[in-house]
Amino acid sequence: MINTLLLGIISIFIYFLIYIYRKKIGEFLSVIDHPNETRKIHNKPTPKTASYSIVIFLIFYLILNLLNNFFDNSFNWVLVGTFLIFLVGFFDDKYKLSPVLKTITISIITLFLCTNSDSLLIDKFYIKSLDFYFQLKIFSYIFTILCVLCLVNALNLSDGINGLAIGIIFFWLLYINQIYKYGLESIIIIILSNLILMFIHNYKGDHFLGDAGSLMLSGFVAFLIIWLHNKNISHPSQVADAETVLILFILPVIDMLRLLFERLLNKKNPAYGDNHHLHHYLINKFKLNGALLVYFLFFNIPILLSIHTNINKIYIITSLIFIYSIFIYHYKSQNK
């Protein structure tokens, strides 16, 4: 515990050190976000180094875990997978990798982890409303890879306005720590502390996640929740079920799916960036503060209802999709 606390203090110190020298580090590593595309809303070159303190913390925690064996060895694969996905994002920030290459690489990393640890393979999940365990059998590997890709891409698409992606990750980790109890509080608190600092500077437009941050953090959440899911699958609590997990991730995911189908229907490349995300519609309607407030209310209320009430979770899911659809339809009708 003392070693973990010390690492946490060091990670905060490293964050401030990186923040102070962010421009020099960004220029040295060639990871500066230049506002040279029409869809970008920032107006000055900004370093994409905000997440580096967290990945440094996770690397040192991996070393510490190997020496002290706080958790079983399967947790080490969560940390290894997170670091590998960070590297994919880092090289994307530096060299602008193609979406196909990123997808293939993340799929290979996920397959590698699944092959080395059963704790990172989803082979069944509990559906509370049916009181039923759904067995995936031969589709386990495909389903696991699709889940990781879905979550990683959903957050990456949400990283379009200052503070949003960091806020989403913050709440994901906060709720995961409530849903699953497995002695990870110290790790999550340290990451949350870093995220608060990142949010403040990202909101000001001074420090960006970049793909290194968005891919790494969403990858960490994906691998972490799969690991926790498998540790709790034999004894699902009232909230640790498939419906709650779906509600946790549904808003960014349905926005991603809508964009995918819209681009395909309009005969556009699905990987082509645009300003038709939910957060773009919100910022056009409410400005930045209002957009963040509305998004986080829409994001948090269904999760809180799912965790802290006995409302049927199928009703929560369908209501959220309905309200989302009404808003998108209304916005588009007004802006034709």
C-alpha positions as CSV (number, residue, x, y, z in Angstrom):
1,M,0.0,0.0,0.0
2,I,2.9,2.4,0.9
3,N,4.6,1.6,-2.4
4,T,1.4,2.3,-4.3
5,L,0.9,5.6,-2.5
6,L,4.4,6.6,-3.2
7,L,3.9,5.7,-6.9
8,G,0.8,7.9,-6.9
9,I,2.6,10.9,-5.5
10,I,5.4,10.4,-8.0
11,S,2.8,10.1,-10.9
12,I,1.3,13.5,-9.9
13,F,4.8,15.0,-9.8
14,I,5.6,13.5,-13.2
15,Y,2.3,14.9,-14.6
16,F,3.2,18.5,-13.5
17,L,6.7,18.0,-14.9
18,I,5.4,16.9,-18.2
19,Y,2.8,19.7,-18.2
20,I,5.5,22.4,-17.6
21,Y,7.7,21.0,-20.4
22,R,4.8,19.8,-22.6
23,K,5.7,21.9,-25.6
24,K,9.4,20.8,-25.6
25,I,8.4,17.2,-25.1
26,G,5.7,17.4,-27.8
27,E,8.1,18.9,-30.3
28,F,10.9,16.4,-29.4
29,L,8.5,13.4,-29.9
30,S,6.6,15.1,-32.8
31,V,3.3,14.7,-31.1
32,I,1.9,18.2,-31.5
33,D,-1.8,18.6,-32.6
34,H,-1.8,21.4,-35.2
35,P,-5.2,22.9,-36.1
36,N,-4.7,22.2,-39.8
37,E,-8.0,20.5,-40.5
38,T,-11.4,22.3,-40.8
39,R,-13.1,19.9,-38.4
40,K,-10.7,20.7,-35.6
41,I,-12.0,23.3,-33.2
42,H,-8.8,24.4,-31.3
43,N,-6.8,27.3,-32.7
44,K,-3.3,26.7,-31.5
45,P,-0.7,23.9,-31.7
46,T,-1.2,21.7,-28.6
47,P,1.0,18.9,-27.2
48,K,-0.7,15.4,-27.0
49,T,1.2,14.3,-23.9
50,A,-1.5,14.5,-21.2
51,S,-1.7,10.8,-20.5
52,Y,2.0,10.1,-20.2
53,S,2.1,10.3,-16.4
54,I,-0.6,7.6,-16.2
55,V,1.3,5.2,-18.6
56,I,4.5,5.8,-16.6
57,F,2.6,5.0,-13.4
58,L,1.2,1.8,-14.9
59,I,4.6,0.6,-16.1
60,F,6.1,1.1,-12.6
61,Y,3.0,-0.5,-11.0
62,L,3.6,-3.5,-13.3
63,I,7.2,-3.8,-12.1
64,L,6.0,-3.4,-8.5
65,N,3.3,-6.1,-9.0
66,L,5.8,-8.5,-10.5
67,L,8.1,-8.0,-7.5
68,N,5.4,-8.2,-4.8
69,N,2.6,-10.2,-6.5
70,F,-0.3,-8.1,-5.1
71,F,-2.7,-9.7,-7.6
72,D,-2.5,-13.0,-9.5
73,N,-0.4,-12.9,-12.7
74,S,-3.4,-12.4,-14.9
75,F,-3.6,-8.7,-13.8
76,N,-0.2,-8.1,-15.3
77,W,-1.6,-8.8,-18.7
78,V,-4.1,-6.0,-18.2
79,L,-1.1,-3.7,-17.7
80,V,0.8,-5.2,-20.6
81,G,-2.1,-4.8,-23.0
82,T,-2.6,-1.2,-21.8
83,F,1.0,-0.3,-22.6
84,L,0.9,-2.0,-26.0
85,I,-2.2,0.0,-27.0
86,F,-0.5,3.1,-25.7
87,L,2.3,2.4,-28.2
88,V,-0.3,2.1,-31.0
89,G,-1.7,5.5,-30.1
90,F,1.7,7.1,-29.7
91,F,2.8,6.0,-33.2
92,D,-0.6,7.2,-34.5
93,D,0.0,10.6,-32.9
94,K,3.5,10.7,-34.4
95,Y,3.0,9.1,-37.9
96,K,-0.8,9.2,-38.4
97,L,-1.5,5.5,-38.9
98,S,-4.3,4.3,-41.1
99,P,-7.5,3.3,-39.3
100,V,-7.2,-0.2,-40.8
101,L,-3.7,-0.7,-39.4
102,K,-4.8,0.5,-36.0
103,T,-7.8,-1.8,-36.0
104,I,-5.7,-4.8,-37.0
105,T,-2.9,-4.0,-34.4
106,I,-5.4,-3.6,-31.5
107,S,-7.1,-6.9,-32.6
108,I,-3.8,-8.7,-32.6
109,I,-2.9,-7.3,-29.1
110,T,-6.3,-8.4,-27.8
111,L,-5.9,-11.9,-29.3
112,F,-2.4,-12.1,-27.8
113,L,-3.8,-11.2,-24.3
114,C,-6.7,-13.7,-24.6
115,T,-4.4,-16.4,-25.7
116,N,-2.1,-15.8,-22.7
117,S,-4.8,-15.3,-20.0
118,D,-8.2,-16.8,-19.8
119,S,-9.0,-13.9,-17.4
120,L,-9.1,-11.6,-20.5
121,L,-11.4,-13.8,-22.6
122,I,-15.1,-13.3,-22.4
123,D,-16.6,-16.7,-22.7
124,K,-19.9,-16.1,-20.9
125,F,-21.9,-13.3,-19.3
126,Y,-24.8,-13.0,-16.9
127,I,-28.1,-11.5,-18.1
128,K,-29.9,-10.5,-14.9
129,S,-33.3,-9.8,-16.5
130,L,-33.4,-13.4,-17.7
131,D,-31.4,-14.8,-14.8
132,F,-29.3,-16.6,-17.5
133,Y,-25.7,-17.2,-18.3
134,F,-25.1,-16.7,-22.0
135,Q,-22.3,-19.0,-23.3
136,L,-20.2,-17.7,-26.2
137,K,-18.2,-20.9,-26.8
138,I,-16.4,-20.7,-30.2
139,F,-17.3,-17.0,-30.6
140,S,-15.4,-16.0,-27.4
141,Y,-12.3,-14.7,-29.1
142,I,-14.3,-12.8,-31.8
143,F,-16.7,-11.3,-29.2
144,T,-13.8,-10.2,-26.9
145,I,-11.9,-8.5,-29.8
146,L,-15.1,-6.8,-31.0
147,C,-15.9,-5.5,-27.5
148,V,-12.4,-4.0,-27.1
149,L,-12.5,-2.5,-30.6
150,C,-15.9,-1.1,-29.9
151,L,-15.0,0.6,-26.7
152,V,-11.6,1.9,-28.0
153,N,-13.2,3.4,-31.1
154,A,-16.2,4.8,-29.2
155,L,-14.0,6.8,-26.9
156,N,-11.7,7.9,-29.7
157,L,-14.7,9.3,-31.5
158,S,-15.8,11.1,-28.3
159,D,-12.4,12.9,-28.0
160,G,-13.6,15.9,-30.0
161,I,-14.2,18.7,-27.5
162,N,-12.1,19.7,-24.5
163,G,-12.7,17.6,-21.4
164,L,-15.2,15.1,-22.8
165,A,-13.1,12.0,-23.3
166,I,-11.3,12.5,-20.0
167,G,-14.6,13.0,-18.2
168,I,-16.0,9.8,-19.7
169,I,-12.9,7.8,-18.6
170,F,-13.2,9.4,-15.1
171,F,-16.8,8.3,-14.7
172,W,-16.2,4.8,-16.2
173,L,-13.5,4.1,-13.6
174,L,-15.5,5.6,-10.8
175,Y,-18.5,3.4,-11.5
176,I,-16.3,0.3,-12.2
177,N,-14.9,0.7,-8.7
178,Q,-18.5,0.7,-7.4
179,I,-19.7,-2.2,-9.5
180,Y,-16.7,-4.5,-8.8
181,K,-14.9,-4.9,-5.5
182,Y,-11.5,-6.4,-6.0
183,G,-8.9,-4.3,-4.1
184,L,-8.1,-2.0,-7.0
185,E,-9.2,1.2,-5.2
186,S,-5.6,2.6,-4.8
187,I,-4.8,2.2,-8.5
188,I,-8.1,3.7,-9.6
189,I,-7.8,6.6,-7.1
190,I,-4.3,7.4,-8.5
191,I,-5.5,7.4,-12.1
192,L,-8.6,9.5,-11.1
193,S,-6.3,12.0,-9.5
194,N,-4.3,12.3,-12.7
195,L,-7.5,12.6,-14.7
196,I,-8.7,15.5,-12.7
197,L,-5.5,17.4,-13.4
198,M,-5.7,16.4,-17.1
199,F,-9.3,17.6,-17.3
200,I,-8.4,21.0,-15.9
201,H,-5.7,21.6,-18.5
202,N,-7.5,19.8,-21.3
203,Y,-10.6,22.0,-20.7
204,K,-8.4,25.0,-21.1
205,G,-7.1,23.6,-24.4
206,D,-3.5,23.5,-23.1
207,H,-2.9,19.7,-23.0
208,F,-4.5,17.0,-25.2
209,L,-4.8,13.2,-24.8
210,G,-4.0,12.5,-28.4
211,D,-4.6,8.9,-29.6
212,A,-1.9,7.7,-27.2
213,G,-4.2,8.8,-24.3
214,S,-7.6,8.0,-25.7
215,L,-6.6,4.5,-27.0
216,M,-4.5,3.7,-23.9
217,L,-7.2,4.8,-21.3
218,S,-10.1,3.1,-23.2
219,G,-7.9,0.0,-23.6
220,F,-7.2,-0.1,-19.9
221,V,-10.9,0.2,-19.1
222,A,-11.8,-2.5,-21.6
223,F,-9.1,-5.0,-20.3
224,L,-9.9,-4.0,-16.7
225,I,-13.6,-4.7,-16.9
226,I,-13.1,-8.0,-18.7
227,W,-10.7,-9.0,-16.0
228,L,-13.0,-8.0,-13.2
229,H,-16.0,-9.6,-15.1
230,N,-14.2,-12.9,-15.1
231,K,-13.2,-12.6,-11.4
232,N,-16.9,-12.1,-10.5
233,I,-18.7,-14.2,-13.1
234,S,-19.4,-17.1,-10.7
235,H,-21.0,-14.7,-8.1
236,P,-22.6,-11.8,-9.9
237,S,-23.9,-9.2,-7.6
238,Q,-27.0,-7.2,-8.1
239,V,-25.3,-4.7,-10.3
240,A,-22.4,-6.7,-12.0
241,D,-24.4,-8.0,-14.9
242,A,-24.4,-7.6,-18.7
243,E,-27.2,-5.0,-18.7
244,T,-25.3,-2.7,-16.2
245,V,-22.1,-3.0,-18.2
246,L,-24.0,-2.1,-21.4
247,I,-25.6,1.0,-19.7
248,L,-22.1,2.0,-18.6
249,F,-20.8,2.2,-22.1
250,I,-23.9,2.7,-24.2
251,L,-23.9,6.4,-25.0
252,P,-20.5,6.7,-26.7
253,V,-21.2,3.3,-28.4
254,I,-24.6,4.2,-29.9
255,D,-23.1,7.5,-31.1
256,M,-20.3,5.6,-32.8
257,L,-22.7,3.1,-34.4
258,R,-24.9,5.9,-35.7
259,L,-21.9,7.6,-37.3
260,L,-20.8,4.4,-38.9
261,F,-24.2,3.7,-40.5
262,E,-24.7,7.3,-41.6
263,R,-21.3,7.3,-43.3
264,L,-21.9,4.0,-45.0
265,L,-25.4,5.2,-46.2
266,N,-23.8,8.4,-47.5
267,K,-21.1,6.4,-49.2
268,K,-18.3,7.9,-47.1
269,N,-15.3,6.2,-45.6
270,P,-16.4,5.0,-42.1
271,A,-13.1,6.2,-40.8
272,Y,-13.5,9.7,-42.3
273,G,-13.7,12.3,-39.6
274,D,-16.5,14.9,-39.4
275,N,-18.4,17.2,-37.0
276,H,-21.6,15.1,-36.8
277,H,-20.9,13.5,-33.4
278,L,-23.3,14.0,-30.5
279,H,-20.8,16.3,-28.7
280,H,-20.5,18.5,-31.8
281,Y,-24.3,18.9,-31.9
282,L,-24.3,19.7,-28.2
283,I,-21.5,22.3,-28.4
284,N,-23.2,24.0,-31.4
285,K,-26.4,24.2,-29.4
286,F,-25.1,24.9,-25.8
287,K,-21.4,26.0,-26.2
288,L,-18.7,24.1,-24.3
289,N,-19.9,24.4,-20.7
290,G,-23.4,23.5,-21.6
291,A,-22.4,20.7,-23.9
292,L,-20.3,19.0,-21.2
293,L,-23.1,19.5,-18.7
294,V,-25.8,18.0,-20.9
295,Y,-23.6,15.1,-22.1
296,F,-22.5,14.1,-18.6
297,L,-26.1,14.3,-17.3
298,F,-27.2,12.1,-20.2
299,F,-24.3,9.8,-19.5
300,N,-24.5,9.5,-15.7
301,I,-28.2,9.4,-15.0
302,P,-28.9,6.0,-16.6
303,I,-25.8,4.5,-14.9
304,L,-26.9,5.8,-11.5
305,L,-30.4,4.5,-12.0
306,S,-29.0,1.1,-13.0
307,I,-26.7,0.8,-10.0
308,H,-28.8,2.4,-7.2
309,T,-32.5,1.6,-8.1
310,N,-34.5,-1.5,-9.0
311,I,-35.8,0.0,-12.3
312,N,-35.8,-2.7,-15.0
313,K,-32.5,-2.2,-16.8
314,I,-34.1,-3.0,-20.2
315,Y,-36.4,0.1,-19.6
316,I,-33.3,2.2,-18.9
317,I,-31.6,1.1,-22.1
318,T,-34.6,1.6,-24.3
319,S,-35.4,5.0,-22.8
320,L,-31.8,6.2,-23.3
321,I,-31.8,5.1,-26.9
322,F,-35.2,6.7,-27.5
323,I,-34.1,10.1,-26.0
324,Y,-30.9,10.0,-27.9
325,S,-32.7,9.3,-31.2
326,I,-35.2,12.1,-30.5
327,F,-32.5,14.6,-29.9
328,I,-30.5,13.7,-33.0
329,Y,-33.7,13.8,-35.1
330,H,-34.7,17.2,-33.6
331,Y,-31.2,18.7,-34.1
332,K,-31.0,17.6,-37.7
333,S,-34.5,18.8,-38.4
334,Q,-33.6,22.3,-37.1
335,N,-30.3,22.5,-39.0
336,K,-31.3,21.3,-42.4
